[in-house]
Amino acid sequence: VSPPVSYLCMSPLSFVPFRAAAWLWAGSMIAALVGSIALLLRCTGTRRIQSSGFRWLPWLIPAVLLFAPVLESLSSSQKGTLCLLIFTSTFVVWQRGRAFAAGMLFGLIAFKPQLALVLFAAALWKRQWRFLGGMATTGAALFVLSLYLGGDVCWQSFFRMLQEGDYMQTSGYDLFKSHSIWGFAHLLMPQAEDSLRTCFSLLMAALVVYQLGRLGKGKLTPDSDRFALQYSAVVIATLLLSPHLFTYDLTILLQPVTLVIPLAQNHCTRWLMALLFVSPAVSTTLASALGVQITVPLMLALLSQIAAAVEAPVRVAEVHAESPQLRTT
């Protein structure tokens, strides 16, 4: 179910005993988690982030061990912490003005291409050609590596990705652990026609796109608080719009939560982030009992709050830009 390059990169583990391979994998994923936190600690953002918001980050390492997606990712040998490292390192490098290098780093997410779509579209919309060039460079290199396993394997993988929306029909798929809009609609309306679920999903997706449109106003300034909020919102939208998303994939929520907390201007945003941190621990049980995946509306609400916080300074700037004309009149 992954691109061929994923299996090629993991194949060296087959040369060591199984138990040793398991420990190597677990150690690598723990290192990815610690590396993500270290990158956030060294983040060179605005004075507000440096002076106040990141003082509590050393406590984040023990705190993440209470975050259900992290525990599930590590205990089930998933790649959630690796995805977190890629999203975090992309932000840190891009924030420092190295858009091409950030794109190259983000291109590594190709082993889960569904997680690349939103940021790719956002970069295309904002004409971030250097970032897109970096993504294309890494993508081309990974494609060449994939060809090592044969062209037929690559074609099979490509056609499987086109059927990503049907992955929920796979035997054993646990819909109670699905945290995307698509999974939310299937869980909420299990007996409904496919067309009705599709319409409902498209309406929710349109709401996400609308919030992203609010985020995209004005110039993109990587070394600003505004960019940190914009990037965090894109990460949340990535989770919501993914064709399928399990609990361990929510590990990457640690990145937006960490960036938004220092910049949150109201108690509503802080409460939403606190609920998002706690809810994955009980969301599966609630989903099986109530038929509602609570993480999805929580992410939608947080996305709306971030969009409002980003949009407010833009409106103030527009008023200031118009004020000379008003005074002249």
Phi, psi and chi 1 to 4 in degrees:
 res  aa     phi    psi   chi1   chi2   chi3   chi4
   1 VAL       -   -0.8  -61.5      -      -      -
   2 SER  -112.9  159.7  -62.5      -      -      -
   3 PRO   -58.9  151.7  -25.4   35.2      -      -
   4 PRO   -55.0  -34.0  -25.8   33.6      -      -
   5 VAL   -63.0  -26.2   69.6      -      -      -
   6 SER   -61.5  -47.2  -59.9      -      -      -
   7 TYR   -69.7  -34.5  -55.9  105.3      -      -
   8 LEU   -64.8  -42.1 -175.5   62.7      -      -
   9 CYS   -70.0  -29.3  -68.7      -      -      -
  10 MET   -88.9  -12.3  -71.4 -171.0  -71.3      -
  11 SER   -60.6  -29.8   61.2      -      -      -
  12 PRO   -57.3  -24.0  -28.5   36.9      -      -
  13 LEU   -64.0  -19.5  -70.3  172.9      -      -
  14 SER   -73.9  -10.6   64.6      -      -      -
  15 PHE   -86.8   -4.2  -65.5  108.4      -      -
  16 VAL  -118.2  160.7  -63.2      -      -      -
  17 PRO   -55.9  151.6  -25.6   34.5      -      -
  18 PHE   -56.4  -44.8 -179.5   80.0      -      -
  19 ARG   -62.5  -42.1 -175.4  176.1  -66.2  -86.4
  20 ALA   -65.9  -39.4      -      -      -      -
  21 ALA   -62.4  -40.4      -      -      -      -
  22 ALA   -62.8  -41.9      -      -      -      -
  23 TRP   -68.2  -38.3  -81.8  109.7      -      -
  24 LEU   -62.8  -42.3  -77.4  171.2      -      -
  25 TRP   -65.7  -47.7 -180.0  -99.6      -      -
  26 ALA   -60.2  -42.9      -      -      -      -
  27 GLY   -63.1  -38.4      -      -      -      -
  28 SER   -65.6  -41.4  -59.9      -      -      -
  29 MET   -70.5  -35.0  -65.6  -56.9  102.7      -
  30 ILE   -66.9  -40.5  -67.4  171.2      -      -
  31 ALA   -62.8  -36.9      -      -      -      -
  32 ALA   -63.7  -38.6      -      -      -      -
  33 LEU   -65.7  -48.6  175.6   63.3      -      -
  34 VAL   -64.4  -38.2  176.4      -      -      -
  35 GLY   -63.0  -37.5      -      -      -      -
  36 SER   -62.8  -45.0  -59.9      -      -      -
  37 ILE   -65.4  -39.3  -54.8  -56.1      -      -
  38 ALA   -62.6  -39.9      -      -      -      -
  39 LEU   -63.6  -40.7  -77.8  173.2      -      -
  40 LEU   -66.5  -35.2  -72.4  170.8      -      -
  41 LEU   -64.6  -33.7  -77.0  168.8      -      -
  42 ARG   -94.4    7.8  -61.8 -174.2   62.1 -176.6
  43 CYS   -60.5  128.7  178.3      -      -      -
  44 THR  -100.8   72.8   55.6      -      -      -
  45 GLY   -91.0 -151.5      -      -      -      -
  46 THR   -76.3  170.5   58.8      -      -      -
  47 ARG   -58.8  -35.6  -73.8 -167.3  -60.7  -88.0
  48 ARG   -63.5  -41.9 -170.2 -166.7  -47.5  173.8
  49 ILE   -68.5  -43.1  -69.7  179.9      -      -
  50 GLN   -66.3  -38.2  -70.4  174.8  -32.4      -
  51 SER   -87.5  -29.4   62.7      -      -      -
  52 SER  -128.4  -53.8   60.1      -      -      -
  53 GLY   -63.0  -34.0      -      -      -      -
  54 PHE   -94.8    5.8  -85.9   40.2      -      -
  55 ARG   -65.2  -29.3  -72.7  178.7 -178.7  173.3
  56 TRP   -88.2   -2.5   60.0  -86.6      -      -
  57 LEU   -63.2  -31.3  -89.3  179.6      -      -
  58 PRO   -56.5  -24.1  -29.1   36.7      -      -
  59 TRP   -79.2   -7.3  -64.4   99.7      -      -
  60 LEU   -70.7  -32.3 -170.5   60.0      -      -
  61 ILE   -62.1  -51.0  -66.2  177.6      -      -
  62 PRO   -67.9  -29.5   20.4  -31.2      -      -
  63 ALA   -66.6  -36.3      -      -      -      -
  64 VAL   -65.3  -20.7  -62.4      -      -      -
  65 LEU   -73.0   -5.8  -62.8  179.3      -      -
  66 LEU   -99.8   -1.3  -58.7  175.2      -      -
  67 PHE   -89.2  115.1 -168.7   43.7      -      -
  68 ALA   -53.7  -44.1      -      -      -      -
  69 PRO   -59.7  -36.4  -27.6   36.8      -      -
  70 VAL   -64.7  -46.4  170.4      -      -      -
  71 LEU   -61.1  -42.7  -66.7  174.1      -      -
  72 GLU   -68.4  -38.1 -173.7  165.9  -34.0      -
  73 SER   -64.4  -45.3 -179.3      -      -      -
  74 LEU   -72.1  -40.6  -66.5  176.3      -      -
  75 SER   -75.2  -21.1   62.8      -      -      -
  76 SER  -108.7   14.1   59.2      -      -      -
  77 SER    59.0   39.8  -60.4      -      -      -
  78 GLN   -92.7  179.5  -65.6  -64.5  -24.8      -
  79 LYS  -109.4   25.1  -59.3  179.0  -77.0  -70.1
  80 GLY   -60.2  -41.5      -      -      -      -
  81 THR   -72.0  -29.0   56.2      -      -      -
  82 LEU   -67.5  -41.4  179.0   58.2      -      -
  83 CYS   -61.6  -41.4  -66.1      -      -      -
  84 LEU   -59.6  -42.6  173.2   65.1      -      -
  85 LEU   -63.9  -40.3  179.2   61.9      -      -
  86 ILE   -66.1  -46.3  -68.0  173.5      -      -
  87 PHE   -64.1  -40.0  -86.4   93.0      -      -
  88 THR   -69.6  -46.9  -57.5      -      -      -
  89 SER   -64.8  -35.2   57.9      -      -      -
  90 THR   -60.6  -45.6  -61.9      -      -      -
  91 PHE   -62.0  -48.8  167.9   74.9      -      -
  92 VAL   -61.0  -45.4  172.2      -      -      -
  93 VAL   -69.3  -41.4  172.9      -      -      -
  94 TRP   -65.2  -38.5 -159.3   -8.7      -      -
  95 GLN   -62.5  -28.8 -171.7 -167.2   41.4      -
  96 ARG   -84.6    6.6  -65.6  177.1  179.8  178.5
  97 GLY    89.3    8.6      -      -      -      -
  98 ARG  -103.7   74.4  -60.4  168.3   61.4 -173.9
  99 ALA   -65.2  -39.7      -      -      -      -
 100 PHE   -64.2  -45.3 -173.8   82.8      -      -
 101 ALA   -64.4  -37.6      -      -      -      -
 102 ALA   -62.4  -41.5      -      -      -      -
 103 GLY   -63.5  -39.4      -      -      -      -
 104 MET   -63.2  -41.2  -70.3 -172.6   68.3      -
 105 LEU   -64.5  -44.6  -77.3  169.5      -      -
 106 PHE   -67.2  -26.8 -170.6   68.5      -      -
 107 GLY   -60.0  -20.4      -      -      -      -
 108 LEU   -67.9  -15.4  -63.5  173.1      -      -
 109 ILE   -72.2    3.0 -156.8   69.3      -      -
 110 ALA   -58.2  -19.4      -      -      -      -
 111 PHE   -70.8  -14.4   65.7   85.5      -      -
 112 LYS  -132.5   74.4  -82.3 -158.7  169.9 -173.2
 113 PRO   -59.4  -24.6   19.1  -30.5      -      -
 114 GLN   -64.2  -21.2   68.5  -91.4   25.3      -
 115 LEU   -86.0   -4.1  -62.0 -178.5      -      -
 116 ALA   -97.1  -14.5      -      -      -      -
 117 LEU   -64.7  -45.7  -63.4  176.3      -      -
 118 VAL   -68.7  -47.2  177.2      -      -      -
 119 LEU   -66.1  -36.3 -172.2   52.2      -      -
 120 PHE   -60.2  -47.5  169.8   78.4      -      -
 121 ALA   -64.5  -39.6      -      -      -      -
 122 ALA   -64.8  -42.1      -      -      -      -
 123 ALA   -65.5  -37.4      -      -      -      -
 124 LEU   -65.9  -42.5 -169.6   63.5      -      -
 125 TRP   -62.3  -41.7  176.0   35.3      -      -
 126 LYS   -88.4    7.1  -60.9  -59.5  -69.9 -177.1
 127 ARG    56.5   47.9  -60.8  180.0 -177.7  179.4
 128 GLN   -90.1   75.7  -64.3  -63.8  -57.5      -
 129 TRP   -66.8  -35.1  -52.9  122.3      -      -
 130 ARG   -65.4  -42.2  -67.8  177.0   61.3   82.2
 131 PHE   -62.5  -45.8  179.6   83.5      -      -
 132 LEU   -64.3  -35.2  -67.2  169.7      -      -
 133 GLY   -64.0  -39.3      -      -      -      -
 134 GLY   -64.3  -42.2      -      -      -      -
 135 MET   -60.5  -44.1  -80.5 -170.5   68.8      -
 136 ALA   -64.0  -37.4      -      -      -      -
 137 THR   -62.4  -49.7  -59.2      -      -      -
 138 THR   -65.3  -41.3  -59.4      -      -      -
 139 GLY   -60.4  -41.1      -      -      -      -
 140 ALA   -64.8  -41.2      -      -      -      -
 141 ALA   -64.4  -42.2      -      -      -      -
 142 LEU   -68.4  -33.3  -65.0  178.9      -      -
 143 PHE   -66.3  -41.2  175.9   70.2      -      -
 144 VAL   -62.7  -40.8  170.6      -      -      -
 145 LEU   -63.2  -39.5  -79.4  174.6      -      -
 146 SER   -62.6  -35.3  -64.8      -      -      -
 147 LEU   -62.2  -20.6  -72.5  175.7      -      -
 148 TYR   -60.8  -29.0  175.6   78.6      -      -
 149 LEU   -86.5   -4.8  -64.1  178.7      -      -
 150 GLY   113.4  142.3      -      -      -      -
 151 GLY   -64.3  -34.0      -      -      -      -
 152 ASP   -64.5  -39.6 -177.2   56.1      -      -
 153 VAL   -63.3  -40.3  174.4      -      -      -
 154 CYS   -64.2  -42.2  -66.7      -      -      -
 155 TRP   -64.4  -41.8  -85.3  112.7      -      -
 156 GLN   -60.5  -42.8  -71.2 -178.2   42.3      -
 157 SER   -64.4  -39.7  176.3      -      -      -
 158 PHE   -63.7  -46.0  174.5   73.1      -      -
 159 PHE   -68.7  -31.8  -75.3  117.4      -      -
 160 ARG   -65.7  -38.6 -162.3 -147.0   65.4   80.4
 161 MET   -64.3  -32.1  -76.6 -169.6  -69.1      -
 162 LEU   -66.7  -20.5  -65.8  179.9      -      -
 163 GLN  -103.8   24.2  -59.2  169.8  -13.9      -
 164 GLU   -58.2  -35.7 -165.9   77.7   30.0      -
 165 GLY   -65.9  -19.9      -      -      -      -
 166 ASP   -92.1    3.0  -61.9  -32.3      -      -
 167 TYR   -62.8  -24.6 -171.9   61.1      -      -
 168 MET   -66.3  -18.6  -69.2 -177.8 -173.6      -
 169 GLN   -79.8   -5.2  -51.0  -56.0  -38.3      -
 170 THR   -65.2  137.8  -55.6      -      -      -
 171 SER   -60.3  131.4  177.4      -      -      -
 172 GLY    90.9   -1.7      -      -      -      -
 173 TYR   -65.9  123.5 -171.4   95.7      -      -
 174 ASP   -91.9   97.2 -167.4  -11.8      -      -
 175 LEU   -66.5  -24.4 -163.1   58.2      -      -
 176 PHE   -68.4  -19.4  -60.3  136.3      -      -
 177 LYS  -100.8    9.7  -67.1 -175.6  177.6 -178.8
 178 SER   -88.3  132.1 -179.3      -      -      -
 179 HIS  -123.5   19.0  -60.9  -94.0      -      -
 180 SER  -100.7  169.4   66.2      -      -      -
 181 ILE   -59.5  -41.3  -76.1  174.1      -      -
 182 TRP   -63.2  -44.5 -168.1 -123.3      -      -
 183 GLY   -67.5  -36.6      -      -      -      -
 184 PHE   -59.6  -44.6 -179.9   82.2      -      -
 185 ALA   -66.0  -40.8      -      -      -      -
 186 HIS   -66.5  -37.4  -84.2   68.8      -      -
 187 LEU   -73.0  -38.6 -176.6   62.9      -      -
 188 LEU   -71.3  -35.1 -173.4   64.9      -      -
 189 MET  -126.6   68.4  -60.3 -178.7  -69.3      -
 190 PRO   -65.4  -28.4   24.3  -33.4      -      -
 191 GLN   -98.7   -1.6  -55.4  -59.4  -33.7      -
 192 ALA   -75.1  160.4      -      -      -      -
 193 GLU   -66.5  151.4  -64.0  -71.2  -24.9      -
 194 ASP   -58.5  -37.1  -74.4  -18.5      -      -
 195 SER   -63.7  -38.1   57.3      -      -      -
 196 LEU   -68.6  -43.7 -178.6   59.3      -      -
 197 ARG   -63.0  -38.8  -75.6 -162.6  -63.4 -107.2
 198 THR   -64.3  -44.0  -59.8      -      -      -
 199 CYS   -62.0  -43.0  -71.0      -      -      -
 200 PHE   -62.9  -43.3 -178.7   74.2      -      -
 201 SER   -63.4  -40.7  -60.0      -      -      -
 202 LEU   -66.0  -36.2  -70.9  174.5      -      -
 203 LEU   -64.7  -42.8  -76.0  173.5      -      -
 204 MET   -66.8  -39.1  -67.2 -174.5   70.9      -
 205 ALA   -64.4  -37.3      -      -      -      -
 206 ALA   -62.9  -35.6      -      -      -      -
 207 LEU   -64.7  -40.7  179.1   60.2      -      -
 208 VAL   -63.6  -45.0  172.8      -      -      -
 209 VAL   -62.6  -38.1  172.9      -      -      -
 210 TYR   -60.9  -44.1  168.0   72.6      -      -
 211 GLN   -64.2  -38.1  -58.8  -63.0  -13.4      -
 212 LEU   -64.9  -35.3  -70.5  174.9      -      -
 213 GLY   -62.3  -38.1      -      -      -      -
 214 ARG   -64.7  -33.5  -64.0  172.4   64.7 -167.6
 215 LEU   -71.9  -27.6  -71.4  158.6      -      -
 216 GLY   -85.5    1.3      -      -      -      -
 217 LYS   -71.9  141.6  -64.3  178.5 -179.4  178.5
 218 GLY    87.2  179.1      -      -      -      -
 219 LYS   -79.1  144.6 -173.9  178.5  178.4 -178.5
 220 LEU   -83.6  117.4 -168.3   67.3      -      -
 221 THR  -121.0   98.4  -49.2      -      -      -
 222 PRO   -59.2  -29.2  -26.6   36.0      -      -
 223 ASP   -94.4   26.1   60.7  -14.0      -      -
 224 SER  -115.4  162.0   66.0      -      -      -
 225 ASP   -59.6  -35.4  -72.4   -9.1      -      -
 226 ARG   -61.5  -39.8 -171.1  166.6  178.2  -90.7
 227 PHE   -65.3  -38.7  178.6   72.9      -      -
 228 ALA   -60.7  -41.4      -      -      -      -
 229 LEU   -68.5  -42.6  -68.4  172.5      -      -
 230 GLN   -61.5  -45.9  -72.1  172.2  -44.4      -
 231 TYR   -64.0  -41.3 -170.7   87.8      -      -
 232 SER   -61.2  -41.7  -61.6      -      -      -
 233 ALA   -65.0  -37.5      -      -      -      -
 234 VAL   -64.2  -38.1  166.3      -      -      -
 235 VAL   -63.5  -43.6  172.7      -      -      -
 236 ILE   -63.9  -42.9  -64.8  170.1      -      -
 237 ALA   -63.2  -33.8      -      -      -      -
 238 THR   -60.2  -42.6  -65.3      -      -      -
 239 LEU   -65.5  -44.6  -64.6  171.5      -      -
 240 LEU   -65.2  -37.9  -72.1  167.8      -      -
 241 LEU   -92.9    0.5  -63.3  176.5      -      -
 242 SER   -65.8  139.8  176.2      -      -      -
 243 PRO   -57.9  -37.3  -24.7   34.6      -      -
 244 HIS  -149.1  148.0   66.6   89.8      -      -
 245 LEU  -155.1  119.8 -167.3   87.0      -      -
 246 PHE   -97.3  172.6  -75.0  144.2      -      -
 247 THR   -57.3  -42.1  -57.0      -      -      -
 248 TYR   -64.7  -23.3   50.4   75.7      -      -
 249 ASP   -68.9  -21.0  -67.8  -45.1      -      -
 250 LEU   -70.1   -2.2  -68.1  179.3      -      -
 251 THR   -53.8  -34.3  -61.7      -      -      -
 252 ILE   -71.3   -8.2   65.0  173.5      -      -
 253 LEU   -63.3  -22.1  -94.8  178.9      -      -
 254 LEU   -59.5  -32.0  -72.4  174.6      -      -
 255 GLN   -67.9  -53.2 -168.6  -94.5  -16.2      -
 256 PRO   -65.6  -37.7   17.7  -29.4      -      -
 257 VAL   -60.4  -43.4  167.1      -      -      -
 258 THR   -63.9  -38.4  -58.2      -      -      -
 259 LEU   -78.2  -34.0  -70.6 -179.5      -      -
 260 VAL   -80.1  -35.2  172.5      -      -      -
 261 ILE   -53.1  -46.5  -77.2  179.8      -      -
 262 PRO   -66.4  -21.7  -17.9   31.2      -      -
 263 LEU  -103.5   -3.3  -55.4  173.9      -      -
 264 ALA   -64.4  130.5      -      -      -      -
 265 GLN  -102.2  -10.1  -61.8  -64.9  -39.2      -
 266 ASN  -139.2  160.8   57.8   64.8      -      -
 267 HIS   -68.6  -29.0  -66.6  -63.6      -      -
 268 CYS   -60.1  -44.9 -179.5      -      -      -
 269 THR   -63.1  -42.5  -56.4      -      -      -
 270 ARG   -64.1  -41.1  -64.6 -170.7 -178.0   98.3
 271 TRP   -65.4  -38.6  -85.4  109.5      -      -
 272 LEU   -63.0  -41.3  -78.1  170.9      -      -
 273 MET   -68.1  -37.7  -73.8 -174.5  -68.8      -
 274 ALA   -63.1  -42.5      -      -      -      -
 275 LEU   -65.6  -38.9  -72.3  171.8      -      -
 276 LEU   -66.1  -31.0  -96.9  177.4      -      -
 277 PHE   -70.4  -36.1 -169.1   87.4      -      -
 278 VAL   -89.5  -36.1  173.8      -      -      -
 279 SER   -59.4  -35.9   61.4      -      -      -
 280 PRO   -59.0  -23.0  -26.7   36.6      -      -
 281 ALA   -69.3  -25.9      -      -      -      -
 282 VAL  -119.5   -5.4  -63.5      -      -      -
 283 SER   -65.2  -36.5   61.2      -      -      -
 284 THR   -64.8  -43.4  -58.9      -      -      -
 285 THR   -64.1  -43.7  -57.3      -      -      -
 286 LEU   -66.0  -38.5  -70.0  176.2      -      -
 287 ALA   -63.4  -39.8      -      -      -      -
 288 SER   -70.8  -28.4   60.8      -      -      -
 289 ALA   -88.1  -38.3      -      -      -      -
 290 LEU  -108.7  -17.0  -56.1  176.5      -      -
 291 GLY    76.4   21.4      -      -      -      -
 292 VAL  -132.8  127.5  177.0      -      -      -
 293 GLN   -90.7  103.7 -177.9   53.8  -99.9      -
 294 ILE   -69.7  -21.1   59.9  170.8      -      -
 295 THR   -66.3  -28.7   55.7      -      -      -
 296 VAL   -67.0  -53.3  172.8      -      -      -
 297 PRO   -62.6  -30.9   15.1  -27.4      -      -
 298 LEU   -65.4  -42.7  -75.5  173.9      -      -
 299 MET   -66.7  -38.1  -75.1 -168.5  -75.1      -
 300 LEU   -62.2  -43.2  -82.5  169.0      -      -
 301 ALA   -65.4  -42.0      -      -      -      -
 302 LEU   -66.0  -38.8 -178.2   56.5      -      -
 303 LEU   -60.1  -41.6 -179.9   60.7      -      -
 304 SER   -64.3  -41.0  177.1      -      -      -
 305 GLN   -64.3  -41.7  -72.8  -70.6  -46.4      -
 306 ILE   -66.8  -41.2  -64.5  173.1      -      -
 307 ALA   -60.6  -40.9      -      -      -      -
 308 ALA   -65.0  -39.3      -      -      -      -
 309 ALA   -66.5  -36.1      -      -      -      -
 310 VAL   -73.7  -38.5  170.2      -      -      -
 311 GLU   -71.1  -31.7 -164.9  175.7   35.0      -
 312 ALA   -58.6  -49.0      -      -      -      -
 313 PRO   -61.8  -32.3  -21.5   32.8      -      -
 314 VAL   -64.6  -42.3  175.1      -      -      -
 315 ARG   -63.8  -40.2  -72.6  177.3  175.7  172.2
 316 VAL   -62.5  -42.3  171.5      -      -      -
 317 ALA   -63.5  -37.8      -      -      -      -
 318 GLU   -65.5  -39.0  -71.4  173.6   -9.0      -
 319 VAL   -64.1  -43.4  169.8      -      -      -
 320 HIS   -64.4  -35.7  -78.4  -65.5      -      -
 321 ALA   -67.2  -32.0      -      -      -      -
 322 GLU   -86.0  -17.4  -68.2  174.5   -0.2      -
 323 SER   -61.0  -37.3   58.7      -      -      -
 324 PRO   -59.3  -40.0  -24.0   34.9      -      -
 325 GLN   -63.4  -41.9  -83.5 -172.3  -31.0      -
 326 LEU   -62.7  -40.7  -66.5  173.2      -      -
 327 ARG   -67.0  -39.0  -75.5 -162.1  -62.5  -91.3
 328 THR   -63.4  -43.7  -57.2      -      -      -
 329 THR   -61.2      -  -56.1      -      -      -
